[in-house]
């Protein structure tokens, strides 16, 4: 193994969960679960990445048990006997391969992807009735809605623990429901869930506390957040380290164990005057483990529409990891193209990496 890659293959802990290395499979929607039920092909897909040496797998986003959590029927559910049986097999197969795995729990709110549409008569929910893209019908959440969604997240986390998963990740990024509360552009509430940064974080903190209460003190809770949004790549709700610290503090107090800091390009500084990226700032401000992500070993931009991406080196990534700017590295599209990405990096034979081709998104390989 090249000396420069040693830091990537050192063990690390999230809460009491020991991971054998710093490589995380990033959550990537595959929409390959008919009626929301993950089949044997989904289990095999994740098992191949565990066999390839990934330290932690974070699954694609999964719908929590709430009536309007999501509107794409082939995205897997994390509720119902049939779907949970499928997830049990996924978990068992990954563990049999020596891997660790967490489901990502997801509610889209009123942030719809192209092609998504609620059924006739169904209206999406959001903090203030604001939908994305603009014009998406939505209604403002009542306190009863907030309590129901909190309960749904806690139920899903409880299912994960019962099935033997190694923790959970809360999807609070990219403009989806929880992130809609964080963002002043979509949260115009005047009650306890809107206003200053701390109040806009209250919804997420309540979800974290209830998950902690319903699972265990040592059950890892990861929270994924971002500045950028699905419909606004330039969004920046937290414009300074001071504002970011105000945002993070209630989440740490509620019980988050690690932060998954989503950026489009991991190498870009988050704030002027410092080379730290979002994960670097989050670690500095909280002292908790952080996961960096964003075009690792890929040259093209996220969602650029390009059919292929060339592989790139990772010297800068390894240097940042060695100096402990962040603790873990999430790999997305490169792991779709290269199930053995970790093993290839460990060998130092980066020329073996295959370029990502968007056509691979149409099947599980």
C-alpha positions in Angstrom: 0.0 0.0 0.0 1.4 3.4 -0.9 2.4 5.3 2.2 0.2 8.3 1.3 -2.9 6.1 1.5 -2.3 4.8 5.0 -4.5 7.3 6.6 -7.5 6.1 4.5 -7.1 2.6 5.9 -6.8 3.4 9.6 -9.7 2.4 11.8 -12.1 5.0 13.2 -15.0 5.1 15.6 -18.5 6.6 15.2 -19.8 6.4 18.8 -18.9 2.9 19.7 -19.0 1.5 16.2 -15.5 0.6 15.0 -15.0 1.0 11.3 -11.9 -0.8 9.7 -11.1 2.2 7.4 -12.2 5.7 6.5 -14.1 4.8 3.3 -17.9 5.3 3.2 -20.2 4.3 0.4 -22.2 7.5 -0.2 -26.0 7.2 -0.4 -27.2 7.1 -4.0 -30.8 6.8 -5.1 -31.1 3.8 -7.5 -34.9 3.4 -7.7 -34.5 -0.3 -8.2 -36.9 -1.6 -5.6 -40.4 -2.3 -7.2 -43.2 -1.3 -4.9 -40.5 -0.1 -2.4 -39.2 -3.6 -1.6 -35.5 -4.2 -2.0 -34.9 -7.5 -3.6 -31.9 -10.0 -3.8 -30.3 -7.8 -6.5 -30.2 -4.9 -4.0 -28.6 -7.1 -1.4 -26.0 -8.3 -3.9 -25.3 -4.7 -5.0 -24.4 -3.6 -1.4 -22.6 -6.9 -0.6 -20.2 -6.3 -3.6 -19.2 -3.0 -2.1 -18.6 -4.6 1.3 -16.5 -7.3 -0.4 -14.6 -4.5 -2.2 -13.4 -3.2 1.2 -15.7 -0.2 2.0 -15.6 0.6 5.7 -19.2 1.8 6.0 -22.1 1.6 3.6 -24.8 4.3 3.8 -27.7 3.0 1.8 -29.7 4.9 -0.8 -32.4 7.1 0.8 -35.4 5.1 2.1 -38.9 6.4 2.8 -39.8 6.7 6.4 -43.4 5.6 7.4 -45.2 8.8 6.7 -47.9 9.2 4.0 -46.1 11.9 2.0 -42.5 11.0 2.7 -41.8 10.4 -1.0 -43.5 9.9 -4.4 -41.3 7.5 -6.3 -42.6 3.9 -5.9 -39.3 2.2 -6.8 -37.4 4.0 -4.1 -37.3 1.5 -1.1 -39.4 1.9 1.9 -38.1 1.4 5.5 -41.4 0.1 6.8 -43.9 -2.7 6.0 -43.1 -6.4 6.5 -42.2 -7.0 2.9 -39.7 -4.1 2.7 -38.2 -4.8 6.1 -37.7 -8.4 5.1 -35.8 -7.2 2.1 -33.7 -4.9 4.2 -32.9 -7.7 6.7 -31.4 -9.7 3.8 -29.4 -6.6 2.8 -28.0 -6.2 6.3 -27.2 -9.9 6.7 -25.4 -10.1 3.3 -23.3 -7.0 4.1 -22.4 -8.4 7.5 -21.6 -11.8 6.0 -19.0 -10.0 3.8 -17.5 -8.2 6.8 -19.1 -4.9 6.1 -20.9 -2.3 8.2 -24.1 -0.6 7.0 -26.6 2.2 7.9 -29.8 3.0 6.2 -30.4 6.6 5.2 -33.8 7.7 6.4 -35.5 10.2 4.1 -38.5 12.5 3.7 -38.6 14.8 0.6 -41.1 17.2 1.9 -42.0 19.5 -1.0 -38.7 19.2 -2.8 -39.5 17.1 -5.9 -37.1 15.6 -8.4 -37.9 15.6 -12.2 -40.7 13.1 -12.9 -41.9 13.0 -9.2 -45.5 13.8 -8.6 -47.9 13.1 -5.7 -51.0 11.1 -6.5 -54.1 13.0 -7.3 -55.4 14.8 -4.3 -52.2 14.3 -2.3 -50.3 17.5 -1.3 -46.7 17.6 -0.2 -45.8 19.2 3.1 -43.1 21.8 3.9 -42.4 24.2 6.8 -44.2 27.1 5.2 -46.0 25.7 2.2 -43.2 26.5 -0.2 -42.4 23.9 -2.8 -39.4 23.3 -5.0 -39.2 23.8 -7.9 -41.2 26.9 -7.7 -44.9 26.3 -8.1 -44.9 22.8 -6.5 -48.1 22.6 -4.5 -47.5 22.3 -0.8 -49.1 23.0 2.5 -47.5 24.3 5.7 -46.9 21.7 8.4 -48.9 21.9 11.6 -47.5 20.9 14.9 -49.4 17.6 14.5 -47.6 17.1 11.2 -44.2 17.8 12.9 -45.0 15.3 15.6 -46.1 12.7 13.1 -42.9 13.0 11.0 -40.7 12.9 14.2 -42.5 9.7 15.1 -42.0 8.2 11.6 -38.2 8.9 11.8 -38.1 7.3 15.2 -40.0 4.2 14.0 -37.7 3.7 11.1 -34.6 4.0 13.3 -36.1 1.5 15.7 -36.7 -0.9 12.7 -33.0 -0.4 11.7 -31.8 -1.3 15.2 -34.1 -4.4 15.4 -32.9 -5.6 12.0 -29.3 -5.4 13.1 -28.1 -2.4 11.2 -25.0 -0.6 12.6 -26.6 2.8 12.9 -28.7 5.2 10.8 -28.2 8.3 8.7 -30.7 11.1 8.7 -31.0 12.8 5.3 -31.2 16.5 6.2 -29.5 17.9 3.0 -30.2 19.1 -0.5 -33.4 20.9 0.1 -35.5 18.0 1.3 -37.9 18.3 4.3 -35.5 18.7 7.2 -33.3 21.0 5.2 -36.3 23.1 4.3 -36.6 23.9 8.0 -32.9 24.9 8.1 -33.1 27.3 5.1 -34.7 30.7 5.6 -35.7 30.7 2.0 -38.2 27.9 2.6 -38.8 28.4 6.4 -40.9 31.5 7.0 -42.5 30.2 10.2 -43.1 32.5 13.1 -43.5 29.8 15.8 -40.8 27.9 17.7 -39.6 26.2 14.4 -38.8 29.4 12.5 -36.8 32.6 12.9 -33.2 32.5 14.0 -30.8 29.6 13.2 -31.3 27.8 16.5 -35.1 27.8 16.1 -34.8 26.6 12.5 -32.8 23.6 13.8 -35.4 22.6 16.4 -37.3 20.2 14.1 -34.1 18.2 13.3 -32.9 18.3 16.9 -36.3 16.9 18.0 -36.0 14.0 15.5 -32.5 13.2 16.7 -33.5 13.2 20.4 -36.5 10.9 19.7 -34.3 8.5 17.7 -31.8 8.4 20.5 -34.6 7.8 23.0 -36.0 4.9 20.9 -32.7 3.2 20.1 -29.7 3.2 22.5 -27.0 5.5 23.8 -24.4 3.7 21.7 -26.5 3.4 18.5 -24.7 5.6 15.9 -26.7 8.6 14.5 -25.2 10.3 11.5 -26.8 13.5 10.1 -26.2 14.5 6.5 -26.5 18.2 5.7 -25.5 20.6 2.9 -25.4 24.2 1.9 -26.4 23.5 -1.7 -29.9 22.5 -2.6 -31.3 20.4 -5.4 -32.9 23.4 -7.1 -30.2 25.9 -6.0 -26.6 24.9 -6.2 -25.4 28.3 -5.0 -27.5 28.3 -1.8 -25.6 29.2 1.4 -27.9 29.5 4.4 -24.8 29.6 6.8 -22.6 32.4 5.6 -19.9 32.3 8.2 -18.3 29.9 10.7 -20.3 31.7 13.5 -23.6 30.9 11.8 -22.5 27.4 11.1 -21.6 27.0 14.8 -25.1 28.2 15.8 -26.6 25.6 13.5 -24.5 22.7 14.6 -24.7 23.2 18.4 -28.3 22.1 18.9 -27.7 19.0 16.8 -24.7 18.0 18.8 -26.6 18.6 22.1 -29.5 16.4 20.7 -27.2 13.5 20.2 -25.7 13.4 16.6 -22.6 11.2 16.6 -21.2 12.3 13.2 -21.9 14.7 10.4 -21.9 13.8 6.7 -21.1 17.1 5.1 -22.3 17.1 1.5 -20.5 19.3 -1.0 -20.4 19.1 -4.8 -16.5 19.3 -4.8 -14.7 18.3 -1.6 -11.7 20.4 -2.4 -13.4 23.8 -2.4 -13.1 26.0 0.7 -16.3 26.7 2.5 -15.6 30.2 3.8 -13.3 32.9 2.6 -10.0 33.1 4.3 -9.6 29.4 5.2 -8.8 26.3 3.1 -11.1 24.2 5.2 -14.0 22.5 3.4 -17.5 22.0 5.0 -16.4 18.8 6.8 -13.3 20.5 8.0 -15.2 23.4 9.5 -17.8 21.0 11.0 -15.1 19.0 12.8 -13.4 22.1 14.0 -16.6 23.5 15.5 -18.0 20.3 17.0 -15.1 18.0 17.7 -17.2 15.1 16.2 -16.2 12.8 13.4 -17.1 14.2 10.0 -17.5 12.7 6.5 -16.4 14.6 3.4 -17.9 13.9 0.0 -18.0 15.5 -3.4 -16.6 14.1 -6.7 -13.9 11.9 -5.1 -11.7 10.5 -8.0 -14.1 12.1 -10.5 -13.3 15.0 -12.8 -16.9 16.0 -13.8 -19.4 17.9 -11.8 -22.4 16.5 -10.0 -25.5 16.3 -12.1 -23.6 17.9 -15.0 -25.4 15.8 -17.6 -22.1 14.6 -19.0 -22.2 10.9 -20.0 -18.7 10.1 -18.5 -16.2 11.3 -15.9 -12.5 10.8 -16.0 -10.8 9.5 -12.9 -8.5 11.8 -11.0 -5.8 11.4 -8.3 -6.4 11.6 -4.6 -3.2 13.2 -3.3 -5.0 16.3 -2.0 -7.7 14.2 -0.4 -5.2 12.0 1.4 -3.2 15.0 2.5 -6.3 16.6 4.1 -7.2 13.3 5.7 -3.7 12.9 7.1 -3.8 16.3 8.7 -7.2 15.4 10.2 -9.2 18.0 8.4 -12.0 15.4 8.4 -12.3 11.7 9.4 -14.0 9.8 6.7 -14.4 10.0 2.9 -17.7 9.2 1.2 -17.4 7.9 -2.4 -20.4 7.9 -4.7 -20.4 7.5 -8.5 -16.9 6.1 -8.5 -18.1 3.2 -6.4 -20.9 2.5 -8.9 -18.3 2.2 -11.6 -15.8 0.4 -9.3 -17.2 -1.9 -6.7 -13.6 -2.6 -5.6 -12.7 1.1 -5.4 -11.2 0.6 -1.9 -9.1 -2.3 -2.9 -7.8 -0.5 -6.0 -6.9 2.6 -4.0 -5.1 0.4 -1.5 -3.1 -1.2 -4.2 -2.0 2.2 -5.6 -3.1 1.1 -9.1 -5.3 4.1 -9.8 -5.1 3.5 -13.5 -7.4 0.5 -12.9 -10.3 2.8 -11.9 -13.0 2.8 -14.5 -14.7 6.1 -15.4 -18.2 6.6 -14.3 -20.8 6.3 -17.0 -24.3 7.6 -16.3 -25.7 4.6 -18.2 -24.7 2.4 -15.2 -27.4 4.1 -13.3 -30.0 2.0 -15.1 -28.9 -1.2 -13.5 -27.5 -2.6 -10.3 -23.9 -3.9 -10.8 
